[in-house]
Amino acid sequence: MKPSKVADIMVRNLITCKASDTLAQARQLMKDGQVRHVPVLDEQGQLVGLVTQRAILRETLLIASRFGIADLEYQEQKKLVSEIMEDDLKTIPSDMSLLEAGRYFTKCKQGCLPVVDAGQLVGIITSADFVKLSISLLED
């Protein structure tokens, strides 16, 4: 069956973190899970933000330039995800068509979009998911 909805290609098994986690913890989650985007959930499991590889890299470079490489690990343990996460999120529903989602991606210029149904985070879709979809369609 040809994928037609966001639900058909979104990642459902999500790696998430809390706003109270540290930059070091978020960086380790990304490394271990081999992901570039980690949704941030509050204590009730509601989506409150997104921490990206780009944000972590930017903050790490700022810390290194401000405190030096020798103090980097210590400073990463002090910096909270809440201080570096994006909290003005664009989300999409799982029943959105892939065509519409693709257009939305190009319009909002995001690397990923959290997928939310009835107020609950159910998945995430990334630009890499669209590349994989393109490859599979071109191979047919």
N, C-alpha and C positions, 0 to 999 in steps of 0.2 A: 504494500500500500504506500502510495506517495505521501510524504509528510505535507500537511497543509496548515496545521495549527502550531502555536508556540509549544503547547504541551507535547507535541510529537518529537521535539528535539531538545527541549530544555533539560538542564541537569537538575535532578531531583534530590540526589544524595548530597546535601550541602554541608560545607564546612562553614561554621559560623563562630562568632566571638561575641564578647560583651563589651560595652563601652568602657567598663572598668578594667579591661585587660590592658596590658602594656604593649607598646610598640614591639618590643622583643618577642612577646607571645604571639602577636599577630604575624610578625615576620616568620616565626618558626612554623605557624600553622600553614602559611602559604608555601613554605619550603617543603614541609612534610606532605602536604596535599597536592603539590605541584599545581597551584592555582594562582591567579593574579587578582582576584576579587573575593573579598570575604564580607558577607552581610553581617551587620551588627544588630544583635537582638537585645531587648531589655529583659528584665526579670520575668515578665509575663510572656516572653517569646515573640513579642511584636517587633517588627522591623523598625529600627530607629536610625540606621545609617549604613554606610558601605565604606570599608577600608580597601584601598587599592594599592597595588604594587607601586604605582607611580607616587602616591602619597607617602608611602613608607620610604621609598628611595629619596624623595625630596626632603623629608624630615631627617633622615639619616645623614644626608649631605650637610644640612644646616647644623645638626649637632656636631658633626666632625669638624666643620669649619669654626664653630663657636667654642667647642671644648677640646678639640683635638682627638685624634684616633685613639689615644691611650684611655680616654674617658668615655668612649663611645658606648661600650657595653653597659656601663653604669647608668648613663643618661637614657639609654633605650629602655632600661628597667623602670625609670621614673616617668617617662612620657606615656600618657594614657591614650588609648584608641579614641576616646571621646574628643581629644584635642586635634586629631588628624583626620577623622572620618568625614566623609561627605554626608550631610544630613538633609540636604535639599534633593531628595531622590525622585527620579522619574521611575514609575513602575508600570508594568503591563499585565493584563490578565492572561491566563493560560489558554483561553479560547480565542485569542486574537489570531487572525490569519498571519501566516508567515510573510506574506507580501506586505501587509500593513505593518508588521513588526520590523521588517527590513527597511521600509520607508521611514519609520519612526527612528530607527538606529541612525540612518544617514542624516536625518533632520536634527536630532539632539546630540549627535557626535559623542556618544557614550561608548565605552568599551564593553559594557554589560548592562543588562537591565534586570532588576529583580522582578520575579513573577509573583503577583499577589492575587489571591482569590478570597473574597469575603473577608478581607483584612488580614489574612494569614499568608506568610511567605511560603510558597509551595515549590519554588524553583528559581533558577537563574538562567538567563540566556546570554551568551557572549558573541562577540563578532567571530570568534573561532568556531562557534557552532554553525554559523552561517557559511563559513569557509568549508567545513566538513560536509554540510548539506550540498553545497555547490559541487564539490568533488564527487559525491555519490551520484548526483544527478547527471554530471558530465560523463561518468563512467558507464552509465546505462546505455 
